[in-house]
Amino acid sequence: MTEVVPTYTELTSVYGVDGTPAAQERYAWLSDGFQQRYGSRPTLFARSPGRVNLIGEHIDYEGYAVLPIAIRQDTVVAIKEGGSNLTISNMDESQYPTATFSIDPKQRVDLEKHTWANYFLAAYKGVFEFLEKQGKAPVPVGLQVMLHGQVPTGSGLSSSAAFTCSASLAILGIFGITVSKSDVAEFTTTCERYVGTESGGMDQAISMMGMPQIAKLIEFNPIRASDVVLPEGAVFVIANSLTVSNKAETAAGRYNMRVVECRLAAAVLAVTLGMPKEKATGIRVLKEVEELAVSKVEASQQSASSALCQAAKQFLHEAPYEQAEIEGLLGTSLTKLFEDNPSQQRSIPLAAKAGGFRLQQRSLHVFAEAQRVRDFQKVCSNAELSQEDKLKQLGDYMDASQASCRDLYQCSCEELDTLVAECKKQGALGSRLTGAGWGGCTVSLIKQSDAAQFITAIKSNYFEKCIKEGKVKSDQLEDVIFASKPASGGAIIKLQV
């Protein structure tokens, strides 16, 4: 049964009994800020959380399942119909100045002038496109918006998905339209591409479908989620490397480049496995070549994952591919291949500066990481394993994922590597980057009884230096390292404050 986006008239259903007092203060503060800016109270609020991905990095856009949790930090949007434009304000006006757009849902998002409010415009366009397909598109109206976000930007905890999902829910709420969580996850994945990011769908899915105390196995095409009960006696500690990775601003040379490399790896692998060129150029994700790849290697004594990795090693060479070589193999130019996607086209000339396209390495990461997700889920559901054994195996999978992200996918960085090493030194059962990488956060599996001591040690051995370098203040440490358990997903909140 399709689960619709919930609407609440109180905060406890979202934040729990312990979190409600602080949430009440925050919503009252946000409502006061809205009234000061616009002269009246908001009609409603919408909120959606950030997330931490426990395992399954950079594989959602290749069609493979991932395993994240929603976190307590969220973005809240206060909204009211009013004025003749879209007026988007932020409680942190000094860092995020007010922006104004027309109410035309067909307007283009200006990628040359990236602004924080572009995410709201992307959500606005996405809502109208979705409703048009449903035959339910309303007449555009002026909207007054005030936003407050707790998910740090560039941290790898998906502040962008929290923004676009909460904005979409607020717009839907104003028009009184009820939709399913999966529908919102689907169209916000698409609409985030308006800001130039090739999102795979994990971030939006868990932001909408998150549940307290439950991790989610997120699968795609269509987006769906199933519960994963995590072992007792452990928590996940999130630590921010304090190296910022703004996905939208660096997409062409990093995130989108990996999407391009994976599509090229899938197409080249298909050709070298014997698929006709004209069919291979229509391949978009590595999962599409699974069956063919497994059929071409001796898989009788090995898992499908091992067979896929063997195929990648056998049919893709280790040295980086040059553009001319790929075009020769596929019988078409890369400009032609990516003609329907300007964001991906912008990545192509950057590959030469980076030394070429590393197709074997990217595919090896994707195939092995997809198997680690499956193994992670199986361990969680294995009633025959002790809690101790479960935690040991989950930690090993996280460590293997970090090594693969660092060495094969090359999406780590010096600061993340240093932080992961320190987390392991201080007793983490497993530790890895989470999110797109190139900065942002790590997630570490810690025994619950050791969490307080672990956090103190990381503050001393990693963050003290960051304080001295001026990267963070001592009174901000609670926001850059914290223990987290799974939290609630997106919701509309009609609250009198």
Secondary structure as the mmCIF struct_conf table of DSSP 4:
data_model
#
loop_
_struct_conf.conf_type_id
_struct_conf.id
_struct_conf.beg_label_comp_id
_struct_conf.beg_label_asym_id
_struct_conf.beg_label_seq_id
_struct_conf.end_label_comp_id
_struct_conf.end_label_asym_id
_struct_conf.end_label_seq_id
HELX_LH_PP_P HELX_LH_PP_P1 THR A 2 GLU A 3
STRN STRN1 VAL A 4 VAL A 4
HELX_LH_PP_P HELX_LH_PP_P2 VAL A 5 PRO A 6
STRN STRN2 THR A 7 TYR A 8
BEND BEND1 THR A 9 LEU A 11
HELX_RH_AL_P HELX_RH_AL_P1 THR A 12 TYR A 38
BEND BEND2 GLY A 39 SER A 40
BEND BEND3 THR A 43 THR A 43
STRN STRN3 LEU A 44 ILE A 55
TURN_TY1_P TURN_TY1_P1 GLU A 57 HIS A 58
HELX_RH_3T_P HELX_RH_3T_P1 ASP A 60 GLU A 62
TURN_TY1_P TURN_TY1_P2 GLY A 63 GLY A 63
STRN STRN4 VAL A 66 VAL A 66
STRN STRN5 LEU A 67 GLU A 81
BEND BEND4 GLY A 83 ASN A 85
STRN STRN6 LEU A 86 ASN A 90
BEND BEND5 MET A 91 MET A 91
TURN_TY1_P TURN_TY1_P3 GLU A 93 GLN A 95
BEND BEND6 TYR A 96 TYR A 96
STRN STRN7 ALA A 99 PHE A 101
BEND BEND7 ILE A 103 ILE A 103
TURN_TY1_P TURN_TY1_P4 PRO A 105 LYS A 106
HELX_LH_PP_P HELX_LH_PP_P3 GLN A 107 VAL A 109
TURN_TY1_P TURN_TY1_P5 LEU A 111 GLU A 112
BEND BEND8 LYS A 113 LYS A 113
TURN_TY1_P TURN_TY1_P6 TRP A 116 ALA A 117
HELX_RH_AL_P HELX_RH_AL_P2 ASN A 118 LYS A 133
TURN_TY1_P TURN_TY1_P7 GLN A 134 GLY A 135
HELX_LH_PP_P HELX_LH_PP_P4 ALA A 137 PRO A 140
STRN STRN8 LEU A 143 GLY A 149
BEND BEND9 VAL A 151 VAL A 151
TURN_TY1_P TURN_TY1_P8 THR A 153 GLY A 154
BEND BEND10 SER A 155 LEU A 157
HELX_RH_AL_P HELX_RH_AL_P3 SER A 159 ILE A 174
TURN_TY1_P TURN_TY1_P9 PHE A 175 GLY A 176
STRN STRN9 SER A 180 SER A 180
HELX_RH_AL_P HELX_RH_AL_P4 LYS A 181 CYS A 191
HELX_RH_3T_P HELX_RH_3T_P2 GLU A 192 VAL A 195
TURN_TY1_P TURN_TY1_P10 GLY A 196 GLY A 196
BEND BEND11 GLY A 201 GLY A 201
HELX_RH_AL_P HELX_RH_AL_P5 MET A 202 MET A 209
STRN STRN10 MET A 211 MET A 211
TURN_TY1_P TURN_TY1_P11 PRO A 212 GLN A 213
STRN STRN11 ILE A 214 ILE A 214
STRN STRN12 ALA A 215 GLU A 219
TURN_TY1_P TURN_TY1_P12 PHE A 220 ILE A 223
STRN STRN13 ARG A 224 VAL A 228
HELX_LH_PP_P HELX_LH_PP_P5 VAL A 229 PRO A 231
TURN_TY1_P TURN_TY1_P13 GLU A 232 GLY A 233
STRN STRN14 ALA A 234 ASN A 240
BEND BEND12 LEU A 242 LEU A 242
HELX_RH_AL_P HELX_RH_AL_P6 LYS A 247 THR A 250
HELX_RH_3T_P HELX_RH_3T_P3 ALA A 251 GLY A 253
TURN_TY1_P TURN_TY1_P14 ARG A 254 ARG A 254
HELX_RH_AL_P HELX_RH_AL_P7 TYR A 255 THR A 272
TURN_TY1_P TURN_TY1_P15 LEU A 273 GLY A 274
HELX_RH_AL_P HELX_RH_AL_P8 LYS A 277 ALA A 280
TURN_TY1_P TURN_TY1_P16 THR A 281 GLY A 282
BEND BEND13 VAL A 285 VAL A 285
HELX_RH_3T_P HELX_RH_3T_P4 LEU A 286 VAL A 289
HELX_RH_AL_P HELX_RH_AL_P9 GLU A 290 SER A 295
TURN_TY1_P TURN_TY1_P17 LYS A 296 LYS A 296
BEND BEND14 VAL A 297 VAL A 297
TURN_TY1_P TURN_TY1_P18 SER A 300 GLN A 301
BEND BEND15 GLN A 302 GLN A 302
HELX_RH_AL_P HELX_RH_AL_P10 ALA A 304 PHE A 315
BEND BEND16 LEU A 316 LEU A 316
BEND BEND17 GLU A 318 ALA A 319
HELX_LH_PP_P HELX_LH_PP_P6 PRO A 320 PRO A 320
STRN STRN15 TYR A 321 TYR A 321
HELX_LH_PP_P HELX_LH_PP_P7 GLU A 322 GLU A 322
HELX_RH_AL_P HELX_RH_AL_P11 GLN A 323 LEU A 330
TURN_TY1_P TURN_TY1_P19 GLY A 331 GLY A 331
BEND BEND18 THR A 332 THR A 332
HELX_RH_AL_P HELX_RH_AL_P12 LEU A 334 LEU A 337
TURN_TY1_P TURN_TY1_P20 PHE A 338 ASP A 340
HELX_RH_AL_P HELX_RH_AL_P13 PRO A 342 GLN A 345
TURN_TY1_P TURN_TY1_P21 ARG A 346 SER A 347
HELX_RH_AL_P HELX_RH_AL_P14 ILE A 348 LYS A 353
TURN_TY1_P TURN_TY1_P22 ALA A 354 GLY A 355
BEND BEND19 GLY A 356 GLY A 356
STRN STRN16 PHE A 357 PHE A 357
HELX_RH_AL_P HELX_RH_AL_P15 LEU A 359 SER A 381
TURN_TY1_P TURN_TY1_P23 ALA A 383 GLU A 384
BEND BEND20 LEU A 385 LEU A 385
HELX_RH_AL_P HELX_RH_AL_P16 GLN A 387 ASP A 407
TURN_TY1_P TURN_TY1_P24 LEU A 408 LEU A 408
BEND BEND21 TYR A 409 TYR A 409
HELX_RH_AL_P HELX_RH_AL_P17 GLU A 414 LYS A 425
TURN_TY1_P TURN_TY1_P25 GLN A 426 GLY A 427
BEND BEND22 LEU A 429 LEU A 429
STRN STRN17 GLY A 430 THR A 434
BEND BEND23 GLY A 435 ALA A 436
BEND BEND24 TRP A 438 GLY A 440
STRN STRN18 CYS A 441 LYS A 447
HELX_RH_3T_P HELX_RH_3T_P5 GLN A 448 ASP A 450
HELX_RH_AL_P HELX_RH_AL_P18 ALA A 451 ILE A 458
HELX_RH_PI_P HELX_RH_PI_P1 LYS A 459 PHE A 463
HELX_RH_AL_P HELX_RH_AL_P19 GLU A 464 LYS A 468
TURN_TY1_P TURN_TY1_P26 GLU A 469 GLY A 470
BEND BEND25 LYS A 471 VAL A 472
HELX_RH_3T_P HELX_RH_3T_P6 SER A 474 GLN A 476
HELX_RH_AL_P HELX_RH_AL_P20 LEU A 477 VAL A 480
STRN STRN19 ILE A 481 SER A 484
STRN STRN20 ALA A 491 ILE A 493
#
